[in-house]
Amino acid sequence: MTNTSSTSVNPAQKEALAISLNIKPSELESLGADNGTYKFKANGKTFSVHESTLSNLEFYRANAI
């Protein structure tokens, strides 16, 4: 795993994740990061997403036709 120096997620990645979860970005709360894994809370549930997954979601969102 890659060490993550930042504990906040990139806004574009947060938006892409929210869209993939079919929720508004404002409904997705970032809880920080640890060792390449970001933690989020949405709809009362807490979950983790690896930074590579966030990067992939952002890439696909940015390149969507």
C-alpha positions as CSV (number, residue, x, y, z in Angstrom):
1,M,0.0,0.0,0.0
2,T,1.0,3.6,-0.6
3,N,1.4,6.0,2.2
4,T,-1.1,8.9,1.8
5,S,0.2,12.2,3.0
6,S,-3.1,14.0,2.6
7,T,-6.1,13.1,4.7
8,S,-8.6,14.8,2.4
9,V,-10.0,13.4,-0.8
10,N,-9.7,15.3,-4.1
11,P,-13.0,17.0,-4.9
12,A,-13.3,15.4,-8.3
13,Q,-12.7,12.0,-6.8
14,K,-15.4,12.7,-4.2
15,E,-17.8,13.8,-6.9
16,A,-17.1,10.7,-9.0
17,L,-17.6,8.4,-5.9
18,A,-20.9,10.1,-5.0
19,I,-22.1,9.7,-8.6
20,S,-21.2,6.0,-8.6
21,L,-23.2,5.6,-5.3
22,N,-26.1,7.5,-6.8
23,I,-26.0,10.2,-4.1
24,K,-25.2,13.9,-4.0
25,P,-21.6,14.8,-3.2
26,S,-22.9,16.8,-0.3
27,E,-24.3,13.6,1.2
28,L,-20.8,12.0,1.2
29,E,-18.7,12.8,4.2
30,S,-15.0,12.3,4.1
31,L,-13.6,10.9,7.3
32,G,-9.9,11.1,6.3
33,A,-7.3,8.6,5.0
34,D,-5.0,6.0,6.4
35,N,-2.3,4.2,4.4
36,G,-3.9,4.8,1.0
37,T,-7.5,4.0,2.1
38,Y,-10.0,6.8,2.4
39,K,-13.0,6.5,4.8
40,F,-16.4,7.9,4.1
41,K,-19.8,8.1,5.6
42,A,-23.1,8.3,3.6
43,N,-26.6,7.5,4.6
44,G,-25.5,6.5,8.1
45,K,-23.0,3.9,6.8
46,T,-19.2,4.1,7.1
47,F,-17.1,2.5,4.4
48,S,-13.5,2.6,3.0
49,V,-12.3,3.1,-0.5
50,H,-8.7,2.6,-1.7
51,E,-7.1,5.6,-3.4
52,S,-6.6,3.6,-6.7
53,T,-10.4,3.0,-6.8
54,L,-11.0,6.7,-6.4
55,S,-8.5,7.5,-9.1
56,N,-10.2,5.1,-11.5
57,L,-13.6,6.5,-10.8
58,E,-12.3,10.0,-11.4
59,F,-10.7,8.9,-14.7
60,Y,-13.8,7.2,-16.0
61,R,-16.0,10.2,-14.9
62,A,-13.7,12.7,-16.6
63,N,-13.5,10.6,-19.8
64,A,-17.2,9.8,-20.0
65,I,-18.9,10.7,-23.3
